[in-house]
Amino acid sequence: MSTETFLTVGRRVVTREAEALTLLSEALGDSFAQAVQLILDAPGRVIVSGMGKSGHIGRKIAATLASTGTPAHFVHPAEASHGDLGMLAKGDVTLVLSNSGETPELADIVAYTRRFSIPLIGVAGREGSTLLRESDVAILLPAAPEACETGIVPTTSTTMTLALGDALAIALMEHRKFTPTDFRQFHPGGKLGAQLSKVRDLMHGADELPLVAADAPMADALLTISQKGFGVVGVTDDTGALAGIITDGDLRRHMQGLLDLTASQVMTRAPKTIEPDALAEEALALMNDRKITCLFVTDPAENGRACGILHIHDCLRAGVA
């Protein structure tokens, strides 16, 4: 096969799967809304199950649900028949996947849900199949050809099932008003965790803060800049609130008679600050936009007092970039 032939096949596969997703979008109806409501009403977990390729898709759906605020886990249907049915309990809701709707390995888990009145959401591509007949909520996947010319390899069918799982997860997530802060609780590691870090997670506080009073002589301000190592010093007013900041630019502008001045005479007033609960990514964007390397962190609840300082290197070391 030539390179052009490979490209032709690849484009055909992607096009067929994209067309199948369009069909799925148009086919979503009341059963989808009923499935979302059934999950919302369940006090327990979502138990996802499926065999073969549907099982692999089911694991991904369970992981997506769990990471977006809907407790869920995957139960393998064969293992369920050998003891793992005990993972299902009253209050749970099951989401069972099968393209044919007749997968024999699912019989025990379906029967168990019927016996103990555990709500069942069935997803299949064959109308009138056993799975859909037994389900409390039946979601029928639209008829779409598989991406292979033989029509036997699960491709468009698994893509639609995966997209359906994402649709359920996001509908639930948005209904629950699940925020990036909530999301970070389940994603503390890796690049995603870094991007969702808060300023308070990375800032320097307490004894590390470079601060002087407004009436402090510039000799003291220069000493503080040198000792703290941030290249800046914050200036506080009589209430302890951050009134200004002294940077190297301020020092250059006041070189003439610098040591005869006080901190308030040299400082830049009303400096840009950030709150401790802001995302570190927001702080990095602000520093890049203002072409600065440090941000003082102030807490509105403490009347503008500086509670920390964040250096751009803190963000970069944490992987926020």
N, C-alpha and C positions, 0 to 999 in steps of 0.2 A: 504494500500500500504506500502511496506517495504522501508527502507532507500535506498536500492539498486535500487528499482524501481524509486524512486524520482530522483536519480542521472542519471538513464538511460534516463528519460524524459528530464531532464535539459540538458544533453549532446546532445540529439537529437535536441532540440530547437536551441542551440548555433551552432551546426554543420550545420543545415539547413540554418540558417541566414548567417553564414560565406560563405556557398556555393552560396547563393543568391548574396552576395556582390561580389564574384568572377565573377558571371554571369554579374552583372552590370558593373564591370570594363571592361570586354571584349565587352560589348554592347555599351559603350560610343563611339559616332562617331561625325559626322559633326554637328549634331543638338546641341550637348553640346557646341562645339566651337562657334556656331552661337548664342547660348543663352548668353554666356559670352560676346561676342562682342555687342550684343543688349543692355545688361546692361551697358557696358562701354560707348556706344554711347548715352545713355539716360541722358539728363541734370537733370532730376528729381530723384525721389526715386523709389525703388523697392517696389511694393505693393504685399504682399504675402497673399494668401487666400486659404482656404480649409475648409471642413466640417468634423465634427467628429474627428476621429483619425488623419486624414490628417490635420485638423486644428491645433491640438496640435503640430504636426511636423512642420507645417507652422510657428507657433509662434517661435519655436526654430530656424528655418532657418532665419527668419527675425532678430532675436536677434544676431545670428552669423554674418550675413551680416553687421548689424549696428555697431557691435563692431570691425569689421576688415576693416573699411573704406568705406563701401558701404551703404549709407543712405537707410534705409528700415523700414517698419512697417507692421504689420499684420492687415488685415481688415476681420472681420467675415462676411461670405456671407449673413447670415440672417440679420445682422445689416446693411449691405450694401443696402439691399432692403428696409430699413426703414430710409434712410437718409445718411448713411455712404458712399454711392457712391460719395458724395461730397469730400471725401478724395482722390479720384483719379483725376489727372489733366493731361493736355497735358504736355509732357516731362517725365512723369512717364513711367515705364514699369511694367507689372503685371506678377506675377509668381503664377499660379493657380494649385493646387494639387488635384487629385482625382484618386483613384485606378481604379474605374470603368470607369471614364471619362464621366459618365452620371448622376452625382449627381444633382438633380433638384434644390437644393438651390443655385447652382452656375450660374444658367441661367441668372439672372439679371446682375451679375457682368461681365459675358462674353459678353452679349449683349451690355452693356455700353462701354466696350473696343472697340467693333466693330463699334459702332455708332460714337465714338469720336476719332477713329484712335489711340488708346492707344495700343502700342505693347503688345502682349500676348504670354507668354511662358507657354505652357501647359505640365503637367507631369501626365501621366496616365499609367495604366498597360494593357489597352485594345486597340489594333490596330483598327483604324477606328472609334473610339468613337467620340462623339460629341465634347468633349473638344479638342481632338487632331486635328480634322478636322477644327475647328474654329481658331486654334492657328497660330500665325506667325512663331513660332518655336515649334515643337512638339517633346517632349522627351518621347519615349516609354520605360517603364520599362520592363526588360526581364521577361518571364514567369518563375515563381519560386513558388513552393508550400508553403503555409503558414505553420508555425511551428506546428500548432495543427493538430491532425489526422483528424478532421472534415473539415479542409480547409476553415473555415469561419472567424476565428479571425484574424484581421489585425496584422500581426507580421513581416514576412519577407518583405511584401510590404512596411510597414512603416519604417522598418530598411533601405531598399534600398532608400526610398525617403529622409530620413534624411541624409544618406551618400552622396546622390546626391547634397543636399543643401550644405553640407560641402565642396564638391568638387568645386561647383560654387564659394563659398565664398573664398576658398584658391586660386583658379585660379585668381580671381579678386584681392585679396590681394597681391599676388606675382607680378602680372602685374603692380600694382600701387607702388610696392616697399614699402609696408607698414612695418614700422620698429617697434621694441619693444617700442621705444620712442613714436611713434604714438599710439601704442596699449595702453600705460599707460594713455593717455588722456581720454580714455573711461573706464578705470579700476582703478580709484584712491583708491578704498577701498579694504579691505580684504587682504588675503595672497598674491594674485596676485599683487595687488597694491603695497604692501610692497616690493616684489621681484623686481618690476620694478622702485622702487624709485631711484633717482639719488643721487650721493654723495652730491651735493650742497643742496639737500633737508634735509639732516641729519647733515651736518658738523657744527662745531662751527667756527665762524669767528670773524673778527674785534678785539674787546677788549679782547676776550677770548683766542687769540693766544699766546702761550708761546714762545716768541722769544727774543734772545739777539744778540748783535753784536759780530763779530768774536773776537774782542779785549777786550771783556768784561771780567772782573775778574770772576773766578769761584764762588766767594761769591755771585755775582749778579745772576749768572746762577742758583745756588742752591735756592736762594730766589724766582726766577721766577718759578722754578719747584714746589716749595711749594705753591706759591700763586695761580697758574693756575690749579693745581690739576690733571694734565694728566700724571704725572710721567716722563715726558720728556720735553726737551726744544730744539727748533730749533735755529740754528745758521746762521745768515745772513752775506753775504759778503758786500763789499763796494757799490755794485749796489742794494742791498736789496734782492738779490736772495737767496734762501735757499742753503747754502753751506754744512750744516751738521746737525747732531742731537746728542744730549747727552741723553743717557738712563742710567738706574741704572747699567747696565753692564759696561758702560764707566766709571762711577764713581768708581766702584769696582776696575777696572784695573788701575786707577790713584790715589788710596788712598794715596800713599806716596807723600806728598807735594802737595796735591790737591789744597789747597787754594792759592798756589803760582803760579798756572797756569792760562792761559786764556782759554776761551771757545774753540778757534780754536785748542788749543793743546790737548784737551780732546775729542773733537767730533769725531764721525764716519762720514767720508766724503761720499758725494753722496748717501744720504739715499733713500730708496724706497719711492716713492710718487705716488699719483694718481690724475687724472684730475677731475674737478668738475662735468663734464657731464658724467662721467663713472657711470655705474650702481652700486648701493650700494652692490648688491650681488657680484659683481666683487671685490669690496674692501674687503668684508668679506672673500672671498676665498683667497685673497692675504694675509690678516692678519693671517688666519689659516695656510696657507702654510709657511709663514715666522716665525710663532710662535711669533707674536708681537701683541700688543694691541692697537696701535695707528698708523695712517697714516697722514702725512702732505699732504694737498691738494695744488697743485701748478697749476697755469694757464699758459700754453705756450704763450698765448697772452700777458702776463705780464712779459715775460723774466724770468720765473722760480720763481717769487715771491710767497711766501706762502699766500694763500687766505683763508685757513681754516685748521681745524684738525678734524679728524674723529676717534672716539674711538669705539672699538668693541662693547661696551655696547650700543652705539647709534643704531647700526644695530640690536642688539638683542631686544632692546625696541620697535623698529619699526616693528618687526616681520620678519626681513630679516634673515632667517636661513634655 
